[in-house]
């Protein structure tokens, strides 16, 4: 859809318009909000991904890491996926 990787990594749950199959990105230079279309296949894979990670709330990051142990209690948490982790 023409979005940069960093723009896609910044998506939150509220940035997905399922009905119109669009995602809202914040453009790099202007910081302007723009809705970009996605393909049927992209939204199918997005649904499967979200089902695998047990969904996402509107304010939560859309792309997250595998669960990692955090804190002294050893709880498993997910953190937002970074550009460096995506490239790796």
Secondary structure as UniProt FT lines:
FT   HELIX           5..9
FT   HELIX           13..15
FT   STRAND          16..17
FT   TURN            18..21
FT   STRAND          22..26
FT   TURN            28..30
FT   STRAND          33..37
FT   HELIX           40..52
FT   TURN            53..54
FT   TURN            58..59
FT   STRAND          68..70
FT   TURN            71..74
FT   STRAND          75..77
FT   HELIX           83..87
//
